[in-house]
């Protein structure tokens, strides 16, 4: 009886992941673009010339898979982007669990707490689970040198200072100044 691991291993040894899937991806994307844009003209029924589009997409797919560097880049890029998309979706789901509603707007302490918990959850999920107490050790790419910590503090201080100085006055303040200005104009007359 063949198990799933042997099946995947057989597909890998046949070059399914290195050649067939990149070929299929390039072929599908090129064919869809040619069908949509109708670059090579239209037939009598105002439809794209599918036979020409099919041939061009097939040849382009074959040319791409011959270049092993390109197929390696495609495989690396797609796996990393798939991981990023999964992380982004789970991040949004985690924020939604805490009651963040896009129709009501993204503000308030509940939304801020949801974002903070979601960021911590993503970091915790990306850490190796076998190191540290309860798998809470940071990954190697998050370790910060003392010099970087001081630069982060300096940059954070300047961002805080700029945000506090550049803040618009509240409505109460505007009302006070408008009423004061009207009162002063009334006294001048």
Residue pairs with C-beta under 8 A, 6 or more apart in sequence:
11 17
12 18
17 75
18 68
18 71
18 75
19 65
19 71
21 75
22 64
22 65
22 70
22 71
22 74
22 75
23 61
23 62
23 64
23 65
24 61
25 74
25 78
26 57
26 60
26 61
26 64
26 65
26 74
27 57
27 58
27 60
27 61
28 57
30 56
30 57
30 60
30 61
31 53
31 54
31 57
34 40
34 48
34 52
34 53
34 56
34 57
35 48
35 50
35 53
36 48
38 48
38 49
40 48
40 49
40 52
40 53
40 56
41 48
41 49
42 48
42 49
43 49
64 70
64 71
64 74
65 71
87 122
87 126
90 122
90 125
91 118
91 119
91 122
94 114
94 117
94 118
94 121
94 122
95 111
95 114
95 115
95 118
97 114
98 110
98 111
98 113
98 114
98 117
98 118
99 110
99 114
100 106
100 110
100 111
100 114
123 138
123 142
124 135
124 136
126 139
127 135
127 136
127 137
127 138
127 139
128 135
128 137
128 139
129 135
131 137
144 152
169 177
